[in-house]
Amino acid sequence: MSAPPGNDVLKRVSRSFYLSLRLLPKPMREAASLAYLLARTSDTLADTAKAPLEDRLFCLDEFGLALVGEREISRWPLRLLNAVEDLGERHLLKISDDLLAWLGRLPTGEADLVREVVGIIISGQKLDLGRFAGAERESPVALEDDAALEDYAWRVAGCVGAFWTKLGFFTMGDSFSSVPASVLIEQGIAYGKGLQLVNILRDLPADLAMGRCYLPVADPLDSTYLLESHGRWLGQSAAWVNAGVAYAESLRSRRLRAATVLPAMIARETLERMRGADWETLQARVKVPRVRVYLALMRAFMGKSQ
């Protein structure tokens, strides 16, 4: 193909994160965009619930091997492709060969960072599929403890904060941030975990309807206890997201600060809308309206993160 399948595909499969990627300085943009698309590809493989579990696990294994050059993906199983309802996600699977070819054209250091982060994400998705293999609406499975939740959040999102930091210093050097990489990596990991926890808290009723409970509770069917746990993790998520705001403030480029702080601004509003929410409100799925997303974008670009 003549050009990477970047912006058009990003628009199809993301909403707010596409805005962040478009704001990134050019040295970071290509690798970050490709990493996002590859992670969304593995996410589609893992989350296509109408496809058999064995197909999803097999495809994740094959995709992971293809990332490191040990496999070539000729064609995904037809019954998995047919089970993908979202047209953007189905298109993403159809161009997976093109995405892997794009990965092969990246500079070696950037490609290695992309492979590292997507590999960690895939490990979290496989762990997730195994953990909830027998879960059903009537007999949901909850994570065993706080450490399991934090580990999951690290695997599927905290590692992205580390990737973002390593990529920034690799491509931009000292012009990336005024804070040492070691400090920034820890803040980035916390930030990623916070954003994932926002998703977990927002999607709690929908996940529970599929037998999945990411909150470590004794009885996932006890909505009163679930709401208490929900409130506790709201506080933790807010603390981790605030680490992301501090992270963004250390970045030297205005565009980079805006790109980095935008998800935190949307997350903060989502958390505020969930604070004190009853079960019925959560079932309706809290969502920040599109107009508020664009307002946040303008405020981020003006340097107003509060």
N, C-alpha and C positions, 0 to 999 in steps of 0.2 A: 504494500500500500504506500501511497505517496506521502502521507502525513499522519501523525499520531491521531487516534480517534478521541481527542480530548474534550473540547468545550461542549460539543453537541451531546455527547454521551453523558457528561457531567450534569447538564441541564435536565436530562431525562431521569436520572436516578438520585438527584439530591436537590434540596431546596436551599437551606441556609448555608450549608458547607460549600456549595458552589460559589456563593458570594465571597466567602473567606478565601477560597483558592484563587479567585480572580484578582483579589487584592494583593496576593503575595508578590514580593519582588521576583523578577524574572529568574535569578539564579536558583531559587527554590521551587518555582512553580511546576516545572515539568515532573520532577520526581515525586513531589507531594501529590499532584493530580493523579499520576499513575498508581501510586500506592493506594490512594482512595478507591480508584476503580477496581484494582485487584482485590482489595478488602471487601468491596461490595459484591464482587463476583463470588468470593468464598462465602459471604453472608447469604447470598441467594441460594447457593448450593446447600448450605446448612439449614436454612429457614423455610424451604419449600415443603411445607408440612404434608401436602398431598402426595409427595413422592415417597416411596418406601425408604425406611431408615437405612437399609443396607446400601441402597443406591447413593444416598447422600454421603455416607461415610466413605464409600468407595471413591466417589468423585472428589471429596476433600483430600483423600490420600493422593489421588492422581494429580490434582491441582498443585498440592504441595511439592510433589516430585517434579512437576513441570517447572515450577518456580526456580528450582535449583539446577535445571537442565538435565534431569534424569528421565524425563518422559516427554513425549509429544502428545498433545491432545488433538486427536483427529475428529472425534465427534462425541458429544455428551449423550447418555442414554435417552432415547426418544421419550420414554415415559416420564423422565425427570423434566425435560424441556416442556412437554405438554402440561405438566403440573404447575409451571410458573405462570401465574395469571397476569402479573404486571408486565406490560409490553416493553418498558425500559429495561427491566431486569432480564427479560428473555433475550433482548437484543445484546445485553452485556455478555450473556453466556455464548451467544453466537459469534462474538468478536473476540473471544478469549485468546485465540491464536494471535490475533493482531496485538492484543495487549502484551502478550509474552514476547512477541517480536520487538515491540517498543521497549520493553525492559532490556532486551539484549542490546539495544542501541544506546542506552544510557551510559555515561561515564562509569567506570568500574566501581568507584567509591560510592556513588549515588545508588547504583544498582544493588550493591551489597546491603546498603541500609534499607532499601525497599524490600529485599528478600527477607531480611531479618525481621522487620516489623510484621509483614504479612504472614510469615511463618509462625510467629508468636500468636497472632490473631487466630490462625487456623487451629493451633493447639487448644485454644480456649473454646472454639466452636465444636471441636471433636469431643472435648471433655463435657461440654454441655449436652451434646446428643447422647452420650453414654449415660450421663447422670439422670436424664429425664426419659430414658428409653421406654420405661413401663408406666410413665405418668399418664393419668387420665383426669378428666374434670371431676369425677366423683372420688378419686383417690389421688390428690395432688402430692407432689414431692417437693419438699423445701430443702434449701441448702442447710448443711449441718451446723454451721457456726459462722461467726463474723469473719473468721480468717478465710473461709471458703468464698464468701461474697467478695472480700477484698482481692483475693487471688483472681477470681473471675474478672473483676473490674480491671485489674492490671493487664490480664492477658488480652482482653478485647478492646481496651481503650487507654489504659495507663501507659502501655508500651508506645502508643502513638505520640504521647507527650515527649517521651525519650527520643523517638524518631525525629520529631519536629525539631528538637534541640540539636541533635547530632547533625541533621541535614543543614540546619542554619549555620552552625559553626563550620561545617565542611565546605559549604558553597560561598559563604560570606565572610568567614574569618572574624576578625575583631569588630567588623561593622555590624555583626548580628546583635550583640548584647553587651551591656556594661557589667554584667554579672558573670562570674566564672561558670564554666560548663557544668561542673559537678553540682553546684547549687541549683542551676537552672533545670538540670535533668530531674532532680527530685521534685521541684515545683511543677514541672511538666507532667510527671507521672501522677502527682496528686490531681492536677487539673483534668487529665484524661479520665481518671477514676471518678471524679466528681461529675463529669458530663455523662458517663455511663450510668452512674447511680441515679441521675435525673431521669434517664430513660426507664430504668427499672421501676422507679417510684411512680412515674406517669403511667406505665403500662401494666401495673400490678394486676388490675382486674382482668385485662385481656390475656395476660400470661396464665393467670389462675384458671381461666376458662379452658386452657389447653393442658392443665395439670401441672404447670410450672410455677413455683414460688421461689423467687430469688432472695426473699428475706428469710433469714434463719429463725423460724418460729416453730414451736412445738406442734401447733395445729393450724395448718393453712386455711382450714374451713371456718375458723373462728374470726369473723370480721372485726370484732371489737379489739382483739389482741393484735390483729393485722394492722389496724389503724394506729395503735400505740407504737408498734414497731416502725410503721411508716413515718410517724412524727419524729422518732429518734433518728432515723436515717436521713430525714430532711436536713437536720442540723449538721450531720457529717458531710452531706453533699454540699451544703452551703460553704462549709469550711474549705473543702477541696476546690470548689469553684473559685473561691476568693484567692486561693493560691495561684490560680490561672490569671486573675486580674493583676496580681503582683508580678507574675511572669511577664505579662504583656507590657507592663510599665517599664520594664528594664530594657526593652528592645529599642534599637536605635532608629530604625526606619519607621516613618509615619504609616506607610502602607502596611508594613509588617505588624505594627502595634494594632492597627484596625482589624486586620485579618485574624489576629490571634485573640483579641478581646471580644469579638463579635459573638462567638458561641457562649462565652461567659455571660454576656448581657442577656441573651435569649434564655439561657439556663436560669439566671436569677429571676427573671419574670415568670418562668414556668414554676419555679419553686414557690414564689410568692402566691401564685394562683392555686397551688396545692396546699398551702399552709392552712390548717384547720378544716380542710375539705372532708365532707362525709363520703360514705361509700358510693352513694348515687352519683355524686359529682365526679369521683374518680372513674366510675364506670362510663361516664360520658366522654372520657379522655380529655384531660386538660391540654389545650393547645394555644400557642401564642399566634394571634391572627397575622396574616401576611403583612398587613399594613404596619403592625408593630415591629415585624422583622426588618422592614425597610427603614423604619424610623431608627431602630437600633443601629443599622448600618450607617446612616448619616451621622448619628451621634458618635459612633466608633471612629469614623473618619475625622471628625472634628476634635477627637481626643477627649470625649466626655463619656467615661465608662460607668458613671454612677446613674 
